[in-house]
Amino acid sequence: MRLPSTILLDTNTWIDSCIGTRTGSAKSRQLLCACVEKEISVCLAITSLKDIYYQVGAELKRERRATGEALTEAAALAIEEVSWQSVMTIVEQATIVPADTSDVTVARYFHQIHRDFEDDLVLAAVERSGADYLITNDKRLRTHAPVAAITPADMLTLLESFE
């Protein structure tokens, strides 16, 4: 078995890496560091960027409300800035896999077996990028991926076997 040269991280894994309070946060961050260390190319579907931006902001607002803090205009602006900076950091860390109308054709194929358009576009990005692995915490998505699909924790374990 060889060290993977390219992996594609699903939207949820990127969101985990951005929000430290999420269950998968530590493993996602550790995986990104391990990929830099081992010179593994980390990819991201361009369609995921808008979802990451939105979900990071929404989750930070939920956390604030859950603690009883008011969502003031200043707090909302600060959260928006965190969302924006999260996306900009990802753009610096990852190879963005572009999309065009041909990806819709590929997604249409995956939609016959998966029935989740957002994930279908991620699967199309896996195909376009030639990634060796899809990294996701989405159990259902892992069952439909065209390549080996594992969790960040499992990828870390796999990478440790190459030391």
C-alpha positions in Angstrom: 0.0 0.0 0.0 1.2 3.5 -0.9 0.9 6.8 0.9 -2.1 8.7 -0.7 -1.1 11.6 -2.8 -4.5 13.4 -2.8 -7.5 13.3 -0.5 -10.7 15.3 -0.7 -12.3 16.5 2.6 -16.1 16.7 2.7 -17.8 19.8 3.9 -18.5 18.5 7.4 -14.8 17.7 7.9 -13.8 21.3 7.0 -16.5 22.7 9.3 -15.2 20.6 12.1 -11.7 22.0 11.5 -13.1 25.6 11.7 -15.2 25.2 14.9 -13.2 24.0 17.9 -16.3 22.9 19.9 -17.5 20.3 17.4 -16.9 16.6 18.2 -14.6 16.0 15.2 -12.7 19.2 15.5 -9.4 17.9 17.0 -9.1 15.0 14.5 -9.9 17.2 11.5 -7.2 19.6 12.5 -4.7 16.9 13.2 -5.4 15.4 9.8 -4.7 18.7 8.1 -1.4 19.0 9.9 -0.5 15.4 9.0 -1.2 16.1 5.4 1.1 19.1 5.3 3.8 17.0 7.1 3.4 14.2 4.6 3.0 16.4 1.6 -0.5 15.0 0.8 -2.6 17.3 -1.4 -5.9 18.2 0.3 -8.8 19.0 -1.9 -12.2 20.7 -1.5 -15.2 20.8 -3.8 -15.8 24.5 -4.7 -19.5 23.9 -4.0 -18.6 23.3 -0.4 -17.2 26.8 0.2 -20.6 28.5 0.4 -21.9 25.8 2.8 -18.9 26.1 5.0 -19.3 29.9 5.2 -23.0 29.6 6.0 -22.7 26.7 8.5 -19.8 28.2 10.4 -21.8 31.4 10.9 -25.0 29.6 11.8 -23.3 27.3 14.3 -21.5 30.2 16.0 -24.8 32.1 16.3 -26.5 29.0 17.8 -23.7 28.6 20.3 -24.0 32.2 21.3 -27.8 31.9 21.8 -27.4 28.7 23.7 -25.3 30.4 26.3 -27.9 33.1 26.6 -25.8 35.8 25.0 -27.6 38.3 22.8 -26.8 38.4 19.1 -26.0 42.0 18.8 -25.1 43.7 15.5 -21.5 43.8 16.6 -21.5 40.0 17.5 -23.2 39.2 14.2 -20.5 41.2 12.3 -17.8 39.4 14.2 -19.3 36.0 13.4 -19.5 36.9 9.8 -15.8 37.8 9.8 -15.0 34.5 11.4 -17.0 32.7 8.7 -15.2 34.7 6.0 -11.7 34.1 7.5 -12.5 30.4 7.9 -13.2 30.2 4.1 -10.1 32.2 3.3 -8.0 29.9 5.5 -9.4 26.9 3.7 -8.7 28.4 0.3 -5.1 28.8 1.4 -4.8 25.2 2.7 -6.6 23.3 0.0 -6.7 22.7 -3.7 -10.1 23.9 -4.8 -11.8 21.4 -7.2 -13.7 23.5 -9.8 -17.1 22.6 -11.1 -18.9 23.1 -14.4 -22.0 21.7 -16.1 -20.3 18.3 -16.6 -20.3 17.9 -12.8 -24.1 18.0 -12.8 -24.1 15.1 -15.2 -21.8 13.2 -12.8 -23.9 14.3 -9.8 -27.0 13.0 -11.7 -25.5 9.6 -11.8 -24.6 9.6 -8.1 -28.1 11.0 -7.3 -29.6 7.7 -8.5 -27.9 5.9 -5.6 -27.4 8.7 -3.0 -30.3 11.2 -3.3 -28.4 14.1 -1.8 -27.5 16.8 -4.3 -24.9 18.5 -2.1 -23.1 15.2 -1.5 -23.6 14.2 -5.2 -21.5 17.3 -6.1 -18.9 16.3 -3.6 -18.7 12.9 -5.2 -18.4 14.6 -8.6 -15.4 16.5 -7.2 -13.9 13.3 -5.9 -14.1 12.0 -9.5 -12.7 15.2 -11.0 -9.8 15.5 -8.6 -8.7 11.9 -8.8 -8.5 11.8 -5.0 -7.3 8.6 -3.5 -9.7 9.0 -0.5 -12.8 10.9 0.5 -12.7 12.0 4.1 -16.1 12.4 5.8 -18.0 11.8 9.0 -21.1 11.2 6.9 -21.8 7.5 7.2 -24.3 7.4 4.4 -21.9 9.3 2.0 -19.1 6.9 2.8 -21.2 4.0 1.5 -21.7 5.6 -1.9 -18.2 7.1 -2.6 -16.4 6.0 -5.8 -13.1 5.8 -3.8 -12.3 4.6 -0.3 -14.2 6.9 2.1 -13.1 7.0 5.7 -13.4 9.3 8.8 -10.6 11.8 9.7 -9.7 9.6 12.7 -9.4 6.5 10.4 -7.2 8.5 7.9 -5.0 9.6 10.8 -4.6 5.9 11.8 -3.8 5.0 8.2 -1.2 7.7 7.9 0.5 6.6 11.1 1.1 3.2 9.5 3.4 5.0 7.0 5.8 6.3 9.7 
